[in-house]
Every structure is written in C-alpha cells, then in structure tokens.
Amino acid sequence: MKKLMHKQEYRIILEIIGGIVLSIVINFVSISIGYTKYFYLDNFKKEYFIKLLGLPIYKIYNKIGTPILANMIFIGVICSILVVFLMELFIARKQRGATND
C-alpha cells in the first residue's frame, strides 16, 4: 500500500508540472499571436492588452510589453488542476476497465 501511495504522489507531482508546462506553452503562443496582431494588424495602438479566456495576460504600452503575472499564474493553476483531474480520471477508468476483464 505504501508503494502505491508513493507512485500516486509522484504521478500527481508530474501531472502538476505537466500542467505548468502546458500553461507556459499556451501563454507563449498567446503572447506571440498578440504581438503579431499588435504590430501588423492594429497599427501600433498606444495601449494594447493580450487576453486569454477574457483575462488580460500581457500589456503592450508604447511598444514595450509587461506581463500581468497574477492572471498568468491563475491560468497556470487552472491548467495544472485540469491536467491532474483528467489524467487521474483516465487512470481510474483504465484501472476499472482492467479489473472488469
């Protein structure tokens, strides 16, 4: 039983890290797309916010960008929770399917 608990703890830690990495990639892609829109489509507005799911994650003011860390961290937490929940759900279904066979 102890060995199983250690496996589950390590698995959840890896899932949390995976969620953080996923949020980094999502934020990176969103900021890249936002910069592209700012420079090529919006003709250099004085102030421009890059939003993800309605939350501003990056502010461009006079061609200088500033991250809005609170919202980026919030997105990271949501991604981590979703990855842990979905992976544990998948593993539970897989284990239940293996016991029914």
GROMACS elastic network, one bead per residue, 0.5 to 0.9 nm:
[ bonds ]
;  ai    aj funct       b0    kb
    1     4     6  0.51980   500
    1     5     6  0.63644   500
    1     6     6  0.88522   500
    2     5     6  0.51203   500
    2     6     6  0.63873   500
    2     7     6  0.87700   500
    3     6     6  0.52058   500
    3     7     6  0.63590   500
    3     8     6  0.87592   500
    4     7     6  0.50607   500
    4     8     6  0.62328   500
    4     9     6  0.86393   500
    5     8     6  0.50638   500
    5     9     6  0.61107   500
    5    10     6  0.86151   500
    6     9     6  0.50347   500
    6    10     6  0.61619   500
    6    11     6  0.84353   500
    7    10     6  0.52453   500
    7    11     6  0.60234   500
    7    12     6  0.86191   500
    8    12     6  0.61058   500
    8    13     6  0.85500   500
    9    12     6  0.52333   500
    9    13     6  0.62108   500
    9    14     6  0.86497   500
   10    13     6  0.50539   500
   10    14     6  0.61502   500
   10    15     6  0.85410   500
   11    14     6  0.51161   500
   11    15     6  0.61279   500
   11    16     6  0.86743   500
   11    84     6  0.89533   500
   12    16     6  0.61403   500
   12    17     6  0.85804   500
   12    84     6  0.64303   500
   12    87     6  0.88799   500
   12    88     6  0.82794   500
   13    16     6  0.51515   500
   13    17     6  0.62776   500
   13    18     6  0.85659   500
   13    84     6  0.88442   500
   14    17     6  0.50476   500
   14    18     6  0.60362   500
   14    19     6  0.86071   500
   14    84     6  0.89030   500
   15    19     6  0.61807   500
   15    20     6  0.86837   500
   15    80     6  0.70681   500
   15    81     6  0.87743   500
   15    83     6  0.61556   500
   15    84     6  0.53544   500
   15    87     6  0.75022   500
   16    19     6  0.50394   500
   16    20     6  0.63329   500
   16    21     6  0.87033   500
   16    77     6  0.86870   500
   16    79     6  0.84661   500
   16    81     6  0.72736   500
   16    83     6  0.70626   500
   16    84     6  0.63326   500
   17    20     6  0.50729   500
   17    21     6  0.62339   500
   17    22     6  0.85624   500
   17    80     6  0.73088   500
   18    21     6  0.50887   500
   18    22     6  0.60838   500
   18    23     6  0.86394   500
   18    79     6  0.87550   500
   18    80     6  0.70878   500
   18    83     6  0.73063   500
   18    84     6  0.87774   500
   19    23     6  0.61782   500
   19    24     6  0.86338   500
   19    76     6  0.68518   500
   19    77     6  0.77700   500
   19    78     6  0.82091   500
   19    81     6  0.73278   500
   19    82     6  0.75253   500
   19    83     6  0.55468   500
   19    84     6  0.76463   500
   20    23     6  0.51087   500
   20    24     6  0.62502   500
   20    25     6  0.87355   500
   20    75     6  0.89792   500
   20    76     6  0.54057   500
   20    77     6  0.73957   500
   20    79     6  0.67548   500
   20    80     6  0.58427   500
   21    24     6  0.50479   500
   21    25     6  0.63260   500
   21    26     6  0.86669   500
   21    76     6  0.83327   500
   21    79     6  0.89755   500
   21    80     6  0.87970   500
   22    25     6  0.51860   500
   22    26     6  0.61866   500
   22    27     6  0.86241   500
   22    76     6  0.79149   500
   22    79     6  0.69191   500
   22    80     6  0.81320   500
   22    83     6  0.89097   500
   23    27     6  0.59795   500
   23    28     6  0.83710   500
   23    72     6  0.81488   500
   23    73     6  0.87040   500
   23    75     6  0.65330   500
   23    77     6  0.83636   500
   23    78     6  0.85530   500
   23    79     6  0.59597   500
   23    80     6  0.79335   500
   24    27     6  0.51904   500
   24    28     6  0.60026   500
   24    29     6  0.85814   500
   24    72     6  0.86292   500
   24    76     6  0.74108   500
   25    28     6  0.50549   500
   25    29     6  0.61414   500
   25    30     6  0.85164   500
   26    29     6  0.52755   500
   26    30     6  0.61013   500
   26    31     6  0.86036   500
   26    52     6  0.89652   500
   27    30     6  0.50509   500
   27    31     6  0.60471   500
   27    32     6  0.84715   500
   27    52     6  0.79711   500
   27    57     6  0.78125   500
   27    72     6  0.72979   500
   27    75     6  0.84923   500
   27    76     6  0.89760   500
   28    31     6  0.52472   500
   28    32     6  0.60957   500
   28    33     6  0.86004   500
   29    32     6  0.50679   500
   29    33     6  0.61291   500
   29    34     6  0.84501   500
   30    33     6  0.51935   500
   30    34     6  0.60057   500
   30    35     6  0.86148   500
   30    50     6  0.74492   500
   30    51     6  0.78322   500
   30    52     6  0.69935   500
   30    57     6  0.87780   500
   31    35     6  0.60640   500
   31    36     6  0.85155   500
   31    50     6  0.65813   500
   31    51     6  0.85779   500
   31    57     6  0.80463   500
   31    58     6  0.69708   500
   32    35     6  0.52166   500
   32    36     6  0.62822   500
   32    37     6  0.87107   500
   33    36     6  0.50525   500
   33    37     6  0.62371   500
   33    38     6  0.86013   500
   33    50     6  0.87179   500
   34    37     6  0.50673   500
   34    38     6  0.60724   500
   34    39     6  0.86484   500
   34    48     6  0.89136   500
   34    49     6  0.81772   500
   34    50     6  0.55087   500
   34    51     6  0.81615   500
   34    58     6  0.86385   500
   35    39     6  0.60722   500
   35    40     6  0.83207   500
   35    50     6  0.81121   500
   35    60     6  0.83694   500
   36    39     6  0.53785   500
   36    40     6  0.58085   500
   36    41     6  0.74503   500
   37    40     6  0.54348   500
   37    42     6  0.62008   500
   37    43     6  0.87774   500
   38    41     6  0.59628   500
   38    42     6  0.51428   500
   38    43     6  0.67779   500
   38    44     6  0.60318   500
   38    45     6  0.73830   500
   38    48     6  0.72621   500
   38    60     6  0.83957   500
   38    63     6  0.88768   500
   39    42     6  0.65183   500
   39    43     6  0.62513   500
   39    44     6  0.59108   500
   39    45     6  0.88882   500
   39    63     6  0.86896   500
   40    43     6  0.63713   500
   40    44     6  0.80656   500
   41    44     6  0.82837   500
   42    45     6  0.63856   500
   44    47     6  0.83200   500
   44    48     6  0.85295   500
   44    62     6  0.80026   500
   44    63     6  0.75529   500
   45    48     6  0.63809   500
   45    60     6  0.88868   500
   45    61     6  0.82281   500
   45    62     6  0.78313   500
   45    63     6  0.87521   500
   46    60     6  0.79616   500
   46    61     6  0.57927   500
   46    62     6  0.53424   500
   46    63     6  0.77813   500
   47    59     6  0.72584   500
   47    60     6  0.57609   500
   47    62     6  0.66431   500
   47    63     6  0.84376   500
   48    58     6  0.84144   500
   48    59     6  0.58439   500
   48    60     6  0.50680   500
   48    61     6  0.64692   500
   48    62     6  0.89142   500
   49    56     6  0.59246   500
   49    57     6  0.74017   500
   49    58     6  0.57802   500
   49    60     6  0.62306   500
   49    61     6  0.86503   500
   50    55     6  0.82730   500
   50    56     6  0.55784   500
   50    57     6  0.58797   500
   50    58     6  0.50683   500
   50    59     6  0.62764   500
   50    60     6  0.79178   500
   51    54     6  0.55341   500
   51    55     6  0.51193   500
   51    57     6  0.55995   500
   51    58     6  0.71150   500
   51    59     6  0.89915   500
   52    55     6  0.52636   500
   52    56     6  0.63687   500
   52    57     6  0.66201   500
   52    75     6  0.86693   500
   53    56     6  0.83874   500
   55    71     6  0.65267   500
   55    72     6  0.87058   500
   55    75     6  0.89228   500
   56    59     6  0.74056   500
   56    67     6  0.89598   500
   56    68     6  0.70362   500
   56    71     6  0.69145   500
   56    72     6  0.85958   500
   57    66     6  0.88223   500
   57    67     6  0.60676   500
   57    69     6  0.71226   500
   57    70     6  0.82617   500
   57    71     6  0.57212   500
   57    72     6  0.57413   500
   58    65     6  0.67896   500
   58    66     6  0.57707   500
   58    68     6  0.54068   500
   58    69     6  0.83899   500
   58    72     6  0.86155   500
   59    64     6  0.81450   500
   59    65     6  0.55655   500
   59    66     6  0.51753   500
   59    67     6  0.62543   500
   59    68     6  0.71326   500
   60    63     6  0.58632   500
   60    64     6  0.53475   500
   60    66     6  0.63258   500
   60    67     6  0.87299   500
   61    64     6  0.53221   500
   61    65     6  0.63789   500
   61    66     6  0.79984   500
   62    65     6  0.83447   500
   66    69     6  0.89719   500
   67    70     6  0.88999   500
   67    71     6  0.89130   500
   67    72     6  0.79200   500
   68    71     6  0.59312   500
   68    72     6  0.64783   500
   68    73     6  0.88963   500
   69    73     6  0.59654   500
   69    74     6  0.84105   500
   70    73     6  0.52441   500
   70    74     6  0.61751   500
   70    75     6  0.87650   500
   71    75     6  0.62278   500
   71    76     6  0.85804   500
   72    75     6  0.51689   500
   72    76     6  0.62712   500
   72    77     6  0.87827   500
   73    77     6  0.62148   500
   73    78     6  0.86471   500
   74    77     6  0.51365   500
   74    78     6  0.62707   500
   74    79     6  0.86398   500
   75    78     6  0.50874   500
   75    79     6  0.61178   500
   75    80     6  0.85776   500
   76    79     6  0.51172   500
   76    80     6  0.61299   500
   76    81     6  0.86151   500
   77    80     6  0.50997   500
   77    81     6  0.61464   500
   77    82     6  0.85662   500
   78    81     6  0.51707   500
   78    82     6  0.61296   500
   78    83     6  0.86043   500
   79    82     6  0.51244   500
   79    83     6  0.61004   500
   79    84     6  0.86062   500
   80    83     6  0.51669   500
   80    84     6  0.61483   500
   80    85     6  0.84992   500
   81    84     6  0.52413   500
   81    85     6  0.60261   500
   81    86     6  0.85013   500
   82    85     6  0.51179   500
   82    86     6  0.59408   500
   82    87     6  0.83534   500
   83    86     6  0.52760   500
   83    87     6  0.59168   500
   83    88     6  0.83486   500
   84    87     6  0.53228   500
   84    88     6  0.59664   500
   84    89     6  0.83814   500
   85    88     6  0.53291   500
   85    89     6  0.60343   500
   85    90     6  0.85628   500
   86    89     6  0.50467   500
   86    90     6  0.60761   500
   86    91     6  0.86013   500
   87    91     6  0.60868   500
   87    92     6  0.85006   500
   88    91     6  0.50301   500
   88    92     6  0.59827   500
   88    93     6  0.85016   500
   89    92     6  0.51321   500
   89    93     6  0.61694   500
   89    94     6  0.85405   500
   90    93     6  0.52268   500
   90    94     6  0.61343   500
   90    95     6  0.86525   500
   91    95     6  0.60906   500
   91    96     6  0.84947   500
   92    95     6  0.51406   500
   92    96     6  0.60420   500
   92    97     6  0.84781   500
   93    96     6  0.50621   500
   93    97     6  0.60246   500
   93    98     6  0.85492   500
   94    97     6  0.50892   500
   94    98     6  0.62055   500
   94    99     6  0.88244   500
   95    98     6  0.50169   500
   95    99     6  0.63554   500
   95   100     6  0.87744   500
   96    99     6  0.52498   500
   96   100     6  0.63696   500
   97   100     6  0.52329   500
   97   101     6  0.66121   500
   98   101     6  0.55434   500
